[in-house]
Amino acid sequence: MNHLRHSGLPFAEQVAALDLILRADPIVWEALERARDLDLPDGMIVSGAIYNTVWNSLTGRPAGYGIKDIDLFYCDGSDLSYDAEDVIIRRATRHFAGLPLPVEVRNQARVHLWYPDRFGRTCPAYRSSAEPLDHFASRTHSVGVRLTSTATLAVTAPFGLDDIFSFRIVPNRVTDNRETHEAKGRRAVALWPELSVMPW
């Protein structure tokens, strides 16, 4: 099996490959359908559930292998209270009940309110669900997808998809996230030894 067969292809061809891979995965595709039906403002499934599914598909591993949870971003600046976010989290918990993986829902419009206490540094006030992808510790992880009303896949990938399809974890030095990049790299290589982790 040539797990690198999509590496180096043009972006449009990699998007098409991603579409086929996600449609073939029963867990992630159902999550995408349910996320669309939940209809959160600027809702988007991001990061691990996407790139891990690609790696599982291309290495013959089962659906859900190595995936801890499914991250669902939304962005609603109309009410930045935790109470408002908690209402959405509770609604999403009911909506995604029965899915084999837990779904973690977070309002990106209020990340800047709790991020400094948790991580010891500031982060910008995000205005969209796509904006945080620019700040992930590894460029490889910076991918988000949503299903449109016509069941087409809308892909957001500020650094492209080639690192994912090349099984290469590349640091994103826009912020000082070296520790996160290295920790996630170690975990990923233990699960997918086909990966290479680029040094910070």
N, C-alpha and C positions, 0 to 999 in steps of 0.2 A: 504494500500500500504506500503510495507516494503522498505523504501528508503535506508536502510543500507544493502541491500541484497548482494552487492558486496564487502562490507567492510571485510578486513582480508583475501581476496582471494589471491592466488599467483599472481605475477606481470603479467604473461602471460595471465591469465584469466581476469584480470582487463583491459589489453590492448584489449582483444577481446570484452569485454563489452563496452569499450570506442569506439571502431570501430563501433559497432552496433548503439550506441547512436548517434554518429556523422553522420552516414549514414542516420539515420532517421530524422535528422534535416535539413529542406530544406534550411535554410539560411546559416548555417555554412558549409554544404556540398557543396553548390554552391560556397561559398567563397574559399573552399579548391580546387575545380576544377579550378576556375579562377586563383587562386594563382599558381597552377601547370602550367597552360598555359602561365602565365606571365613570368615564367622561370627566376626569379631573382637568382643571385648567393646565394646559401645556403638559399633560401627562406623558411620561416617557420611561420605558424600562431601560436601565443603563448597566454598563460595566459587566461584572462577572457572569451573570446569567447569559450574556451574549457571547463574550469571547471564550468562556469555558465550553459553551455548547459547540462552538466552531472546533475547538481542539478535540472535544470528545468525538464529534462526527468524523473528523479527518484522521483520527487514530483508532477508530473502531471501538471506543469506549461507550458504555451505556448512557442513556439519557439521564441527566442529573448528577452524573459522577463528578465529585469534587465541588459541587455548587452548594454553598452554605445557605444562601437565600436569594431572593429576587428583589432587587432594588427598584422601586418605582418612585421617580421624582415627579413632583408637580410644582407649579409656581403660582402662588396667589398672594399678592401684596395687599389685598383689601382688608385683611385682618391678620396681624402678626402675632396674635396671642397664641400661647400653647393650647389653650382651651379650644380654639377654632381648629387647630391642627389635629388635636385629639379626637374631635368629632369625625374628621376625615379618616383618621387611623382606625377608629372603631368601625366605621362604615366599610372600610376596605377589608378589615378582618372578617367581617361577615360575608362580603362579596367574594373573597378568595378562599372561603372555607372549602376544605376537601382537596385543595391543590397539594401535591406531594411536597412542595417546598414552601417555606414561609415567605410572605411578601412584606418587605419593609417599606413603608410609605413615608416620605419626608417632603415637607414644603420648603423648597429651596429659597423662597423669599425671606425666610426667617433664620437661615443657617448662620448668618453673621451675628445673631443675637446670642447663640450658645457656643459657637466655635472657639472663641478665645478661652473660655473657661475649660473646655475639654482638651484643646490642643496647644494652648499657650501662645497663640499668635492670632492676629486678626485675619479676617477674610472679607472680601467685598460683599456688598449687598447685592445679591444676584437678582436679575430682572427676568430671567428665563430659566427653564430647566436645562437648556444647552450650555449656558454660561459656565456652570461649575466644571464641565468636562475639560475646559481649558486649564484647570488647576489641579487635576488629578496627579498623584505622585508619579505615575507611569503613563506615558503617551499611549501605550498599548491598551490601557484600560478606558481610554476616553472615547467611548462609543455609546450611543443611545438610539433606541428604535421605538417606533410606535406604529400601530396599524391604523390606516385611514378608514373612512366610512366605506370605501370601495375595496377594502381588504388588500390594499397595496401596502408595502412596507416603506415607511419614511425613515431614512437613516441619517443620523447626525454623527459625524466623525471628524473633529477638527484637525486631527493629524493623519487622516486617512485610515485605511484598513490593512495596509500591507504588513505592518508589524504583527498584527493578529495572524494573518495568513502565513507569515514567515516564522511563526513560533518564536518571536523575539520580544522580550520585555525591555522597553527603552525608557530611561528616566525622563521625567519632565521637570526641568530645573527652574520653572517659573517661580516656585516657592521652595523653601528648604524642607523638602519631604524625603530626604535621603533614607531615613530610618524606615519609613513606610514602604518606599520602593524596594528596599533590600529585604524587608520582612515578607512582603507579599511575593517577591521573587523566589525566596527560599521555599515558601509554602507551595507555590505553583510548580517548581521544578520537582519537588517531592511527589507530586501527583501526575505531572506530565513531563517526564524526563527528556522528551524531545525538545523542550524549550531551552533557549539560551537567555541569560539575563545580562544586559549591558551594564557595565559599572557606572556609578554615579559620576 
